[in-house]
Amino acid sequence: MSALERFLEHLPARPYCTDDLTTGLKIRPKATAARAVYIQPNGPGMLWWLIYDVDREAAALAWEMGDLPPPNHAAINPANAHAHLAYLLADGVCLTEAAHQHPIRYAAAVQRAMAIKLEADPAYTGLITKNPAHERWKVWDIHGQSYTLGELAEYVDLQHPANQVNLIPGEALGLGRNCTLFHEGRIWSYRAIRDYWAPDGLPRWSCAVLERLLALNGQFQSPLLHAEVKATAKSIAQWTWNRFNPAALQKLIRRTHAPEIQAKRGGKATNQAQIAALGGVASGQARRQSSEQERATARIMAAQGKSTRQIGAEIGVDQSTVVRWLAD
């Protein structure tokens, strides 16, 4: 199968497209969009193509100069020889609420590392590409094989400082935006969810997470599509609701502050009435009534990847105190 056939095969059902970027994008059925000058190669839920915008002479050969494997195709502007280079992924990377973040972070690192070696435009989002099926472009159809992320990673140094994905919203680019959105959103959610602990709290919590992520998305130079933000918000809201709730907190306190454990620590045993008070909820809000709850909260936050400095700042205690809690 040719590269062009593979490209058309993986198009979204209703991609964005246009014949003139200055007039904006339109959503059209695949058959109609496939005749446009510019087209959306990846849907909001799945990444099949890594596409790079190389704006310099001999752009179609940038992969050779960068010691990278050949792309599937190069769509070249005959007026200036600038090109879009496209790499097809063998398995694709899921970007929906069902996605795991590790493959997305891995893909983001590979994407950025290859962009650096290609000297490609780092601000190019990949939303719209030169349509290799349109006659306006000179197309170099190189091959129809696909790559795994591992195969592409063999050609780059993912550990080099210049290749690290930046988690600063204003500076995140490409797939790094997805990683940043998830990272910033989940860190905020661990604390914010306490205000929504109530029998009818999930709908309000889901709306709050979406609003938060939309605000974060607005800080990107090129914001993600609403569908991508919505999928990430749904994932964070559902995960935290299932795991960060009063019942889970009480269970953690019981497990980590049982009388025998307290005795070993040399501390005072916590009775059941105190446990209930520590995990209690009034009017949908958790009461922080003692250091025992703060210890339990610190352990939850640490389990989710927060540093001792971050935990101390959010709970309102010294970093050394957090270190001691976690050591216990």
N, C-alpha and C positions, 0 to 999 in steps of 0.2 A: 504494500500500500504506500502511495506517495505521501510526502509531507503535507501537500495540499489536501489530500483526502483525509488524513488524520486531523488536520485543522478543522475542516468542515464537520467531521464526525463528532468533535468534542464541543461544538458551539452550544451555548445555552439555548433553551427552547424559544425564548423571546429576548434576544440580546439588544443592548443599546447599539445604535448605529447612526451614521450621518454621512453626508457627502461634503459637508462644509463644517469644520469645527467651530467657526465663528457664529453659526446659527443655532448651536446647541445640539443635544442628543435626543433621539427618539427611540422608543421601544417598538420593535416590529417582530413578526414571526420570523423564525430562522430562515425560511426560504426567501423572504423579502430582504432581510438584513444582509444575507450573504451576497447581495448585489451592490451593497453600499461601499463607499471608498474606505471608510473607517468602521470598525466593528469591535464589539466586546468579546474577547476570547474566552474569558472565564465567567461562570455564573457566580452569584454571591455565596453559594454554598460549597463550591468545590474548585480547587485550584488545579488545573491540568497543565497550564502553560506558564513557564518563566520567560518573560519577554523583556528585552533590553533595548533602550533607545540610545543608539550610538550616533552622535552628531559630529562627525568628522570625516575627513577623506578616507577612502578605502574602508568604510565602516563594516562592510560585509566580511572583511578579513580580520576584524578585530579579535576574533576568537583564536586565530593562528598567532597573532602577535602577543596575545595574552596567555598562550600555552594552555588553551582550554579545548575540550572536545568540540566537534563541529555541531552547530545548531541544526535543527530540522529544516528550517528555511530562513532566508533573509529576504525581507521585503524592502526594496531599495528605491529611494526617490531618485529618478533619473536626472533631476535638475541639479542635485548637489552631492549625490552618492551617499547621503546619510541613510541609515537603515534601522529597521527593527529586526533583532535576532531572536528567534523563538526556539525554546527547548521544551519538548513534551515530557511530562513526568509519567512514569509507568503506572503508578497507583493513584496518583492524585492526592491532594491534601484536603481533608474535610475542614470547612470553616464554619459549620453550623453549630447549634447548641449541643449537638452530639459529639463534637470534636474533642480530642485530647489536645492539650496545649503543647506537649513535647514535640509532636511532628510539626506544628506550626512554628515553634521557636527554631527548630532545626532547619525548616525550609527558609525561614527568614534569614538565618545566618548564612546559608548557602547562597541565597539570592543576593545578599549584600556583598559577600566575598567575590562572587562572579562579576557583579557590577563594577567593583573596583578594578579587577583585572581587565575588564573590557573597556574601562574608562567610559562607562555609560552614564547617562544622566541620572544622578541619584534621586532627583525629585520626580522622576517618571513613575506614575502609580500603576501602570499596566492595565488600567480600566479599558482604554481604547487603543487599538493597534491598527496599523496599516493592513488592510484586508488583502491577503495574498491572492485572493480569487479575483481581485479587480485589476483591470487593465492599466490603471494609472501607474501601478508600481511595476518595477522590474523585479521579478521574483526568482531567486535562486533556490530551487527545490533540491535540497542536499540529500536527505534520507528520511525514511518513515519510522525509524526505530525510536523507542522511548528510553528515558534514563531514570534510574532510581536516584534518590537524593544522595545515597551513599556513593554511587558512581561519580556524581558531579562533585561531591565533597573531596574526592581523591585528588582533584586538580587545584584545590585551594587550601589555605591555612585558616581554619576557623578560629584558631586560638590567637591569631594576631590581633593586637589591640584595635587596629583600624577596622577589623571585621566584626567587632562586638555590636550587637543590637542595642541601640540607645533607648533607655526607658524614660526619656524626657519627652512628654507629649508634643511640645513645640518642635522637636527635632526628629521625631520618628518618621521613617519613610518606608514605602513598600509594605512587605508583610510585617515589618517591625511595628507598624501601627496596630495590627491585630494583637501582637504580643503586649504592647504597651497598654492598650485598652483593657485587656484581660487582667494584667498585673495590677494596674492602678485601681481598677474596679473592684477586684476581689479584696485587696488590702482595705479599702474603704468599707466594704460590706461587712467585714468581721465585727466592726464596732457599731456600724449604723443599724444593723438588724435588730438590736435591742429595742429600738423605738417602735417596732412593728410586731412584737411578740403578743399576739392576741388570736383568738379563734378565727377571726375573719381578716387576719393580717396579710395573708399571702398576696391577694390582688394589689393591695396598697404597696406592699414591699416590692413587687414586680415593677410597678409603675415608678417607684422611687429609684430602683436600680437603673431602669431605662433612662430616666431623666439625668441621672448622674453620668452615665456613659455617653449620652448625647452631648452633654456639656464638655466632657473630655474630648470627644471626637471633634468638637468645634475648634480645639486648639491645634489640630494637625494642619500642616500647610495644605495638604490635600485630604479632606475628610473621607472616611470610609462611607460606603453606601449605607443607607438606613437599614437595609435588610441585614447587613453584616453586624451592625451595632445591636440590632434587635436580637439576633441570634446569640451574641455574646452576653447580653443582658439577661436573657432567659436562662442561659447556662449558670451564670453566677447566682441569680435569684433562687433558682430551684436547688442548687447545691447547698448554699448557705442556709436556706429554710429547712432543709432536711437534716442538717448537721449542727447548726448553731441555733438551738432552741432551749427553752427551760428544762425540758426532760433530759436532753443530752448534757446540759450543764450539771444537773443534779446527779446524773449517772457518773460523770467524771469526778465530781466531788466525793461521792460515795466510794468510788474506786481508789482515789488518791488520798482520801482522808479518813479511812476506816480506823477504828480505835487501835487495832494492833499496829497499823502503820504509824499513827500518831505517837504511840508508846515508844516505838523504835526511834522516832525522831526526838523523843524527850519532850514532846509538846502535849498539850491538853487535848484529850479525845473530844471529838465533836459528836454530840448526840443527834438523834433523828430530828428533833424539833429545830435545832440549829441548822441542820442541813436543809430542811424545808425552807427556813427563812433565807438562807444564802441563795437558794435557787428560786425563790418566790418571785411572782410577777404581780404587779398591781397596775390596773388600767393599761395593760399592754406594755408596761415598762419594767425592766429588771431593776431591783434595788441592790445597790452595792453597799452592804451593811458590814462587811468585815474583810480582813486581809485574806481570809480563806477563799472567798469568791474571786478576789484579785489574783490569787495564786492559780486558781483553776482557769481563769481567763487567760493568764499569762501562758499556761501550758497549751491551751487551745491555739493561741496566736503563734506560739513557737512551732507547733506542729504544722502550721500552714506556711512556714517559711519566714516569719518576721524575725528581725534581729533583736537582740536584747535592748539595744538603744531605742528602736522603734516601739517595742513593747513598753519600756519604761516611760517614754514620752506620752503614749496614749493612756496608760493607766494612771500616770502621775506619781511615779516613784523613781528612785535612782536606778541607774543601770546595774549597779552592784547588787541591789536588792533583787532584781530580776534574775541575775546570774545565780544568786543563792537559792531562790525559789526553784529554779530549774534543776539545780544540782541536787536538791532534796528529792 
